[in-house]
Amino acid sequence: MSTTSYEVWRAVRERILGAAARRIPQVSAASQARALGLWSGKEVRFANEAQFQLVLDLAVFAPVGGHSRALDREAKAGNYPEGSEDAQMLAALSQAHFTLFRVGGAHPQGGVAAEDLLRGTALRIEDAMLAREGMEGMGFAGRLMHLSGYEMTCGAIAPVTDEVIEALLGRPAHVLPTPPFLPPITPLMDSDVITLRAAAAAEDFPARVYRASLDHGLFGKLPE
């Protein structure tokens, strides 16, 4: 990509994701909400906007239930001239990958340093939320897309705790009260990384991660 600023790319990202979200059919939204436990039988039910964004994220990027990606439907609309910033962003969004990562300190080139927990690689992420004070050591799950020399988040970002990791590994995990502050996560054992990496190959892995984060209260109280 070009040397366009992070602020400009962020605006382009939001514009395209918003357009893609408007192409989500009700039947796909229903499937994603069911996978997350956010379906009432007639409509998506959510207690806050962050929970609703998880439904949109799956429908746009990785829908369960055999539905096509809303991002691909947006791309087929042909509204992005070749070579434009919008076209470059659409291509980056289309190739975004889902992973778990731990936030480090400030990166010397800007943004934050992070570790990709599934791939074992160092990351430089540009994201205003992750760059806030006190984020070091915290774990998150979400999609990253590669820009010019750094990664940018796209779609929803889910907090990850040790309990969420245990649940994803298939081990008993206590559901604790919603923490006032997200605790740092414990470094993973090599055997656990291998297990998580294998689990991540499944198409429904993002939905499983989001559901675990929801079930462990990391998106606040669930709807009644």
ZIPE-V337191 format. One record per residue. N is the residue number from 0. PHI is phi in radians with two decimals (NA if undefined). NEAR is the number of other C-alpha atoms within 12 Angstrom. Layout:
n,phi,near
N,PHI,NEAR
N,PHI,NEAR
This chain:
n,phi,near
0,NA,23
1,-1.38,19
2,-1.55,14
3,-0.93,19
4,-1.20,19
5,-1.00,26
6,-1.07,15
7,-1.18,16
8,-1.08,34
9,-1.09,27
10,-1.15,18
11,-1.14,26
12,-1.00,31
13,-1.13,23
14,-1.14,24
15,-1.25,36
16,-1.13,37
17,-1.12,22
18,-1.15,25
19,-1.14,33
20,-1.07,31
21,-1.29,21
22,-1.79,26
23,-1.44,32
24,-1.28,21
25,-1.01,21
26,-1.13,23
27,-1.27,33
28,-1.02,39
29,-1.11,30
30,-1.11,33
31,-1.17,43
32,-1.13,36
33,-1.08,29
34,-1.09,31
35,-1.70,40
36,1.30,31
37,-2.05,34
38,-2.14,27
39,-1.61,17
40,1.93,13
41,-2.30,14
42,-2.76,20
43,-1.17,30
44,-2.10,27
45,-2.64,26
46,-1.67,20
47,-2.73,19
48,-1.12,17
49,-1.08,25
50,-1.14,36
51,-1.11,32
52,-1.11,33
53,-1.14,45
54,-1.10,44
55,-1.09,43
56,-1.00,40
57,-1.09,49
58,-1.13,44
59,-1.35,40
60,-1.83,42
61,-2.64,41
62,-1.17,36
63,-1.54,31
64,1.51,21
65,1.38,16
66,-1.49,25
67,-1.40,26
68,-1.26,32
69,-1.11,34
70,-1.11,39
71,-1.21,28
72,-1.13,26
73,-1.15,30
74,-1.11,28
75,-1.20,16
76,-1.17,16
77,1.23,14
78,-1.66,17
79,-2.19,21
80,-1.02,15
81,-0.98,14
82,1.54,13
83,-1.31,17
84,-1.07,27
85,-1.10,31
86,-1.15,26
87,-1.13,28
88,-1.17,38
89,-1.03,40
90,-1.13,26
91,-1.14,31
92,-1.09,41
93,-1.16,31
94,-1.82,21
95,-1.05,25
96,-2.07,30
97,-1.63,41
98,-2.72,38
99,-1.88,42
100,-2.54,45
101,-1.93,40
102,-1.39,39
103,-1.82,30
104,-1.56,25
105,-1.14,25
106,-1.49,23
107,-1.06,14
108,-1.71,14
109,1.96,21
110,1.30,27
111,-2.15,34
112,-1.44,31
113,-2.64,37
114,-2.06,31
115,-1.33,31
116,-1.28,35
117,-1.49,32
118,-1.80,22
119,1.20,21
120,-1.95,15
121,-1.45,20
122,-2.21,35
123,-2.08,34
124,-2.01,38
125,-1.71,35
126,-2.81,29
127,-1.10,18
128,-1.20,18
129,-1.20,33
130,-1.47,23
131,-1.20,17
132,-1.12,15
133,1.54,18
134,-1.57,27
135,-1.05,26
136,1.58,28
137,-1.40,33
138,-1.87,36
139,-2.51,42
140,-2.24,41
141,2.96,40
142,-1.69,34
143,-2.11,33
144,-2.11,34
145,-1.57,29
146,-1.91,32
147,-1.52,20
148,1.57,20
149,-2.66,29
150,-1.86,36
151,-2.25,40
152,-1.25,40
153,-2.64,45
154,1.46,39
155,-1.36,36
156,-2.15,36
157,-1.87,42
158,-1.12,43
159,-2.26,40
160,-2.05,40
161,-1.01,33
162,-1.16,34
163,-1.12,37
164,-1.05,39
165,-1.06,27
166,-1.10,27
167,-1.18,33
168,-1.45,27
169,1.42,17
170,-1.85,14
171,-1.00,13
172,-2.41,19
173,-1.16,18
174,-1.58,20
175,-1.58,19
176,-1.01,16
177,-0.96,22
178,-1.25,19
179,-1.14,11
180,-2.35,16
181,-1.19,28
182,-1.38,24
183,-1.10,23
184,-1.69,27
185,-1.38,20
186,-0.94,23
187,-1.45,26
188,-1.29,16
189,-1.00,14
190,-1.12,13
191,-1.23,23
192,-1.07,25
193,-1.08,18
194,-1.13,22
195,-1.16,31
196,-1.11,24
197,-1.16,17
198,-1.12,25
199,-1.19,27
200,-1.27,16
201,-1.32,17
202,-1.10,21
203,-1.60,25
204,-1.03,30
205,-0.98,40
206,-1.10,40
207,-1.12,35
208,-1.13,42
209,-1.07,46
210,-1.12,35
211,-1.12,34
212,-1.14,43
213,-1.10,40
214,-1.11,34
215,-1.66,32
216,1.31,30
217,-1.45,36
218,-2.00,34
219,1.46,25
220,-1.13,20
221,-1.35,25
222,-1.10,21
223,-1.19,10
